Amino acid sequence: MGTLILLRHGQSVYNKENLFTGWTDVELSAQGRKEAQMAAGILLKRGLYPDVCFTSWLKRAIHTAQIVLEEMSWEQIDCLKSWKLNERHYGAWQRQNKEKVKAEVGEAHFLAVRRGYDTPPPPLDDDDPRAVRFEKKYQKTDLRLLPRSESLKDTAQRVLPYYHDVILPQLRQGKTVLVSAHGNSLRALLMEIEALSPEEIVKVEIPTGEPLIYHFNEKGVPAKERATDD
């Protein structure tokens, strides 16, 4: 079996401004670009050169992968993109300040949505200009499959089939696989890889720009490598 590198994109401009991002397609901040460069340094130090890369349709994850591969002088590999690796869709909370939302809905409901497993935020209306159906890149996708709001459970229901159908076969071929994605799409993968319960995964926070490295043995059992560059 192969090696799986999970990398949450570097800090985005919305992360910096404490806004809910979700499927909003925003750029990396200057700090986020530095974090991607640091992630490349960690992989170089460990001699982990990916054979293939997977990322979402959101440019903060795409650009993180591009920066990493450029820093590694390893840009020749394929980088496959899928909306199924997109961040969790935060519905009507997208582009809203997190503290403002908390004040409006109360801390208990805010935490149930943000840190819970199966509580989604309020959905976007179909005619809301933030709806994905108005974005050109989704026009050839079956719009019935695209969310207006998601819980972590909903996110896992699209991420995990993609992992099993597309990513896992690469690992079974013994390849080193880089997945540059998002906090919640990666948390969905961690549930599967580390066999975490819904109660356990809600306590997991994945830092931006820090690779999580898993080496799979011949039986498909992963062993986690400490990736902090100390």
Buried (B, 14 or more C-beta within 10 A) or exposed (E): BBBBBBBBBBBBBBBBEEBBBBBBBBEBBEBBBBBBBBBBEBBBEBEBBBBBBBBBBBBBBBBBBBBBBEBBEBEEBEBEBBBBBBBBBBBBBBBBBBEEBBEEBEEEBBBBBBBBBEBBBEBBEEEBEBBBBEBEEBEEBEEEEBBBBBBBBBBBEBBBEBBEEBBBEBBEEEBBBBBBBBBBBBBBBBBBBBEBEEEEBBEBEBEBBBBBBBBBEEEEEBEEBEBEBE
